[in-house]
Amino acid sequence: MLFNTIPFLIFLPLVFFGYWILKPNHRNVFLLIASYYFYFSYNPWFLILLIGTSALDYYLAKLISRTDLIRKRKCLLLVSLISNIGLLFVFKYFVFFYNSSLQLFSPYSLLLTQLIIPAGLSFYTFQSISYTIDVFRNKYKATDSLQDFLLFVSFFPHMVAGPIMRHDDLMPQLKVTHHFKTIDWEAFAKLTIWGFFKKMVIADNLALIVDPAFDNLNLHFNSVEFVLIGFLFLIQLYADFSGYSDIAMGVAKLFKINLMLNWKRPLLATSITDYWQRHHISLTNWFKEYVYFSLGGNKVKAARWIFNILIVFLLSALWHGSNFTFMVWGLLNGVFYVIEKGIRNLKFNTPILIKRIYTLCFISIFFIAFRVSTMQDLSHIYRTIFLEFSFKGGFTHFFSLDNHMFFFMIFLFLIILFFKEIYDEFQFVSVGQYLKNWSSPSFYFIVLFLIFAFGNFNANSFIYFQF
């Protein structure tokens, strides 16, 4: 069930009213059933997988919490890690590694086709893993009820595409008795309207430009056009995924649940390092906490620190998908992260605008590796950009298209996006309370109008559902 579909617009009010008319001690059970139905709508069989893996981690955490024998605790944690990572490997990586190994010996081998990946598999397994690791580290005792833990993993607004919530951020909220009169309706309205605008007006309309471009590389785009396509895909991905996160945060407000901020205006980042502190924050924090620090973090020699950084970026890339292009994307970010660390130590004074342009340019080029399907396509694009770079031809292929009004509207939508991002970043306009009370609702009414006027109502899936 997608947020941008009629079934969800029917499902949400029913769950909302059902939740609030029930007695407090029955609400979480109802919300758990609703969350399982939400997931059931994607694929009924994968619901069994969700329940089975989360229940297994719950009981393993209980056993870890009940023993002080370090060897037994490690064995139980290992079972949790193997079961979760094993599932990820089977569904996301087995076919890739099998086919890659087979092609080393014979290019004419019969290759397997990719398995259907359960929706949200990477998200809910990582959330469940974090729980067992934290219990193993004695961060807290596994005293939660099975019902509360299952809801912690499967709470429907964030289950399919995050954010990846930590136990101490979400679980206490599930155990508090909430009151209907304290619902933050303003936050709900603003977050959902802005989220739907980013998804349906920006991301889905940009897809009409970006997807055909990547599907028709034989049109011989020039280097400038490839950079532009990469930039547009970067914005498409950001609007699509952060749009989902905004809607998820807004919907969670209806149940008095505050989900963590997963995006902090990454398009305004001043470096690759800064970008990764703003982009998909919950995943970045997960790898930082459970991989980077476990490897020693920065409290090691320089060579080992570089290794730690590259491993984290490589694993993050593999989390996104089983393709060599994802590995290239991860390593490019890791290498530039290390280089920037060295340059920052030299303390160059670079104008902030130059930093933002540099970051957008290189992140856009990196994300081309994230988007393409094959190493051959990636090699062609990078060769055109770096070895054959030329301003000759300009935006020939784009200007040759007939629908100039569509491009003008896209440009207008991007201005609205960046204006709000810049305003939220700097709060550069100081207005009185009366004017603020008038201007903010007016802005969101305009955005709501743009959704109905220019939104793509084809119920396009969110990009990160495939991860």
C-alpha positions, 0 to 999 in steps of 0.5 A: 500500500503506497502513501500516494494511493486511494487505498491508503487514503481510506486506510489511514482515517480508518486506523486513526479513528479506530486507534483513538476510540479504543481504550489505551490498553488496546491501542497498540494491539490495534496499531500492530494489526493495522501495521501488519495489514499495511504490510500484507497489502504488498505481499501476503507471504512476506508478512510471515517473514516479517513476523518470524524475524522480529519474533526471533530477535525478540526472544534472542534478546530476552535470552541475551538479557537473562545470561551473564555468560559472555560466550552464550551472549555472543552465540545468541547475538551471532544467531541474530546477526546470521538470521537477519544478514542471511535473509538480506543475502538470500533476497538481495545478494545471492543472485548477484554473487552467483551470477558474477561467479558464474560469469568468471568461468563461462560468459554463456552460463545460464544466469539466475534472475533477481528474486523479489525483495520483500518491501522494507527488508533492509530497513526492518532488519537493521532496526531489529539488529540494532535492538539485539546489539544494544541489549548485548552491549547492556545498553538496556534490558530486554523487558519489553513485551512481545506486542510492543517489540513487534510494533516497534519493528513494524509501525506502518509509517516508517516500516517500509522505507524508514527512518531506522528508529532506535529502541530508546527513541521509539519504544518509550513513545509506544508505552505512553498513554496519549491523548487525542486533544494533544495531536499536533495537527499543524505539524501533520498538515505541513509535513504531509502536504510538503511530502506529497508535493516533493513526491508527486510534483517534483520527483514523479515529474522529474522521472519523466525526464531522468528515466528516459535519459538513462534508458536511452544512453545511445542518444549520445548525450554530451558531457554537460547534459550528463552532469545535468541528468545526474543533478536532476536525478539527485533532486529526484531521489532526494524529493522522492525519499525525503518526501516519503520521510515527511509523510511518514513523520506527518502520519506518525503525528496522528498517533502522537509518535515523533519519528526522527528527522531523516533528512536535513537539507542535504542539497545545501551541504558544503562538502561531501562530509557535510552531505552525509551528515544530512542525507539519510541520517538514520542509516548514516548513524546506524553504520557509524554506531554499529560498524565504524565505532566497532572497527575502532572509529578514528581512534586508530592509525591513519591507514586503519582509519582510511580503511574503516571509512572505505569499509563503511561506505562500501557496506552502505553501498551494498545495503542499497543494492547488489551491483558493481555500480553501487560499489563504485558509488560508495567508494567514490564517496568514501575516497572524497570523504578521506580527501576532504578530511586531509584538505580540512586539516590544511585550513583553506578558506574557500567561499561558502558558495563555491563549496556548495557548488562543488558538493552539488556537482560531485554528488550529482556525478557520484549518483550517476553510478547509483542510478545506472544499471551496468558498468558499461553504461557507467564507463561510457558516462564517466568517460564522456564527462571526465575524458571528453568534457566539452561545452560544445553542443550545450543542452542540445537534446533537451532543447530539441524536445517540444514540451517547453512549458513542462520544463518551465514548470519543472524549473518553477517547482525546483525554485519553490523547493530550493526557496523553502530549503534555504528558508528552513536552513537560514530563516532569513526572513523575520516577520511578525507573528500576525504575518507569520500566521497568515503567510505559512498557511497561504504557502501550504495552500498554494503547495496543496493546489500545485499537488492537485494541478500538477501532481502525478497521480499514477501511484508511482512507487517510492524509489527506496522501496527497492532497497 
